[in-house]
Every structure is written in structure tokens, then in C-alpha cells.
Amino acid sequence: MKKNSILFFVLILLLLINPIKLFSADKKVQLAQLQQAGSERAMEWLWRLDSDEQLFPFLKIEFEQLLFMEKNANVQKQVRYLANSKVVTSAKQNYIACIELVGENTLSAEDKLFHYHIYGWTGEKIYTIEKMKPYDDPLWSIYLFNNGGALLTDGARGCVYLYNGKGKFTKKIDLFEDDIFDYEKPIECALAENGDVFVVAAQKRPMTREAGTSQLVSGEPWIICFNVDGEELWRKAIENPTFSRVAVSPSGDFFILAHNSLTVDNRPLLISTIFDKEGNSIFEIPFNFRFSVFSSDETQLFLADKKNVYHVDLVKKTYRNIFTVLHKQAGIITTIALDNLNNELMVLTAKSIFQNKCFKFVEANFQKINTAGEMLWNIDLDQDVIFTPSIHYENFQIAVGCESNYKIYRESRD
């Protein structure tokens, strides 16, 4: 009886000291797997679930090669690619694209032949797209649809090229048929994961300044929506002189464009505009987003720049700041990921350094917050170096890839 009375007293004392923590649904995470990367440093890791619903890295991206991996970490295929070029995946990561520079020492200095290889997630090659370009033209960018089809952008000519899932060319889209300017044209695309549309943000030329003045000369940016067959659905001219990023919701019902207005006191006014599926502007937020993620029902949206995370209510058309990197931390937000089941956000922050001719991230930390901005858990990765920051969350597992290892954490609720 005396023992029970003591336990009851301790319970009451804990309630008085920290009543919220005792009864809240605080989540905890435990390190479930730590795997070393091997002799070659890892630039990035890509993830998927195995037949037992356990996360494993199916692709290790090194400096000049891709390693397609089995769930037991054995390498089943190695592929060479153009060093430091971007490796692209479809939204569901069933297809991977990389670039190869062909015959570098045999072609003339004026022309370069590039192969855009598309692989399945186990490493089998699906098809290859050949593109020849002058040495001083920008490198074509590639985007992948979930059916294995591809979209390539030619910034020198302001064109988009579509290919089906077997690599057959299907359509060329000239974004600015009336364009007479002989300038490189900034282009960025975003593909709806579950929808049948894609969006293009493009300019007729880069934004510049008038010679001898501080007056900006607009690049004439546009946001243009197409269906998967390349038929234009709508386009909107952007009054501001340049854009920086575009995104689309998984269903294709919402579009986000980050763009800059004229400067005030030598500082640009940053704007992120949200459009509906008809191209109507819903509302604007006064900052440029770098990362975006929608809730599964697309009623909520999380946007992040280098220092802040904003929670956007798409029904009420309101937003608020729920996370800020403190000045004393001297880091930046490097990526975000969403737990769609609980509508809780993971934020990875780190310090950027330049070392051995490339940027790296050190003193990393990632934590999970709810829509009220309350921290649910926090993990330091201060002993690790990261090249391409990413978080993969699926089936209560969180995967983080570093230069020399990868870590898989398991989340549980107390």
C-alpha cells in the first residue's frame, strides 16, 4: 500500500511539472540501421520500400557513377555518367535519368554529343535520347513522367521536347514563337505526380540592368500550363522581371511560382504566387520559396526558403510562419519532407561550406514539427557530411543519406 502511495505521489508530481509532455502524442525516433557508404563518397542516396515494407537505398549516386543496389546492399549494376551533372528521377522513383558526354576527345570543339539515358529503378536501360549541342549552349535539362516518358528543355531556343515511355519523340513546343531575341532563355518545369499536366516557367531572356543605371530590364517571364500531350491549356504573363522557381501539386490543381519584383532600397521584393488549375491567381506570399510540399488532400501547403517555413491553408487562403532558423545557428534550411498521415513536417538544416571544389553541408540537424510549429523530435547529425541534402519518410521510417554512410530511423509513438 505504501509503495502504491509513493508511485501515485510521483505521478502527481510529474503532472505538475510537465503535464503536456506526459500526455501529448510525442513521437520518438530510434536509429534502426547505420550503413557505411564504402570506399567512394556518396553524393546522394535514393530510397524505396522492399516487399517487407522496409526502406532501403536502391541507388547510390557517386561523383561519376550510379550504383543500383539490392535491398541487401549488394550492387547489381554500375553506370557511368557526366560528373557533377544532375541525376533525375520520376516522382515515384521508378525511372532514373542521367547524362553521358560521348566522344569528348573525338568531336570538334564546336559540338558536343550527349546521351540522356533512362533506366528503371533496378538498373535496366529503357531507352536513350541523343542530343548534339554547340559547346557554348546551356545543357538541356530533363524531367521524367511516372510512365517513363521524358521532357527536355532547350534554353538556347526556348523549346520543350516530349518523348513517350519508349523514347519516341512525340512533340516540339516552341514557347515563344514570336521571339526575336537571341538570348539564353531561363526555363524550369514541374510535372504533376498524379495528374495529367505539367507547367513551364520561362523567360524570353535573362533579366538585366540598363547600362550605367540601376534600372532593371525585364526578362519577360511567363508561366504556361500544358497537358501531357503538349497541348497548351493556359499561359500567364508575369509583371515582375524574373522568376526563380515553379512547382505543381500532385493532382495538378495548384501551381506555385516564385518571382521577383523591382527593387526597393537595393533589395528585391520576393513573391510566391499560387495559381489554381485554370491559371487564376489565388493569393501571394511575400517571399521566394525554395521547397514546397502539399498535404495529401491538397488543402494545406508547406513552403520554405533558406530560413523560414510557412504553413499555408489553401481553403482559408491564409499563411503563417511555423519555423525559423535562429541567427546564432548560422545554418540554412536544406530540404523538407512531409508525414502525410499526421500532416507533420520534417526540416533538415545545415551549414554550407566550400571544400575540395564543391559545396558540402555540415553540422546538420533535422527535426519534426506540427502545423503549430511545435517540435516533436530533434536529431543532430553534427558528425556527418552531406552533399545533396534529402529526407525520405515512408511507413514510419526516416532515411537520411550522408557522404560516408546512410541512416534509417524508425519512428514510434509513446
Sequence and secondary structure as in RCSB ss.txt:
>XXXX:A:sequence
MKKNSILFFVLILLLLINPIKLFSADKKVQLAQLQQAGSERAMEWLWRLDSDEQLFPFLKIEFEQLLFMEKNANV
QKQVRYLANSKVVTSAKQNYIACIELVGENTLSAEDKLFHYHIYGWTGEKIYTIEKMKPYDDPLWSIYLFNNGGA
LLTDGARGCVYLYNGKGKFTKKIDLFEDDIFDYEKPIECALAENGDVFVVAAQKRPMTREAGTSQLVSGEPWIIC
FNVDGEELWRKAIENPTFSRVAVSPSGDFFILAHNSLTVDNRPLLISTIFDKEGNSIFEIPFNFRFSVFSSDETQ
LFLADKKNVYHVDLVKKTYRNIFTVLHKQAGIITTIALDNLNNELMVLTAKSIFQNKCFKFVEANFQKINTAGEM
LWNIDLDQDVIFTPSIHYENFQIAVGCESNYKIYRESRD
>XXXX:A:secstr
 HHHHHHHHHHHHHHHH HHHHHS  EEEEEEEEEE  SS  SEEEEEE TTS EEEEEEE SSEEEEE TTS E
EEEEE  TT   EE TTSSEEEEEEEE TTTS TTEEEEEEEEEETTS EEEEEEEEEETTS   EEEE TTS E
EEEETTTTEEEEE TTS EEEEEES TT    S   EEEEE SSSSEEEEEEESS  EE TTS  EE   EEEEE
EETTS EEEEEE SSSEEEEEEE TTSSEEEEEEEEEEETTEEEEEEEEEETTS EEEEESS  SEEEE TTSSE
EEEE SSEEEEEETTTTEEEEEEE  GGG  EEEEEEEETTTTEEEEEEEEEEEETTEEEEEEEEEEEE TT  E
EEEEEETT  BSS  EEEETTEEEEE SSEEEEEEEEE 
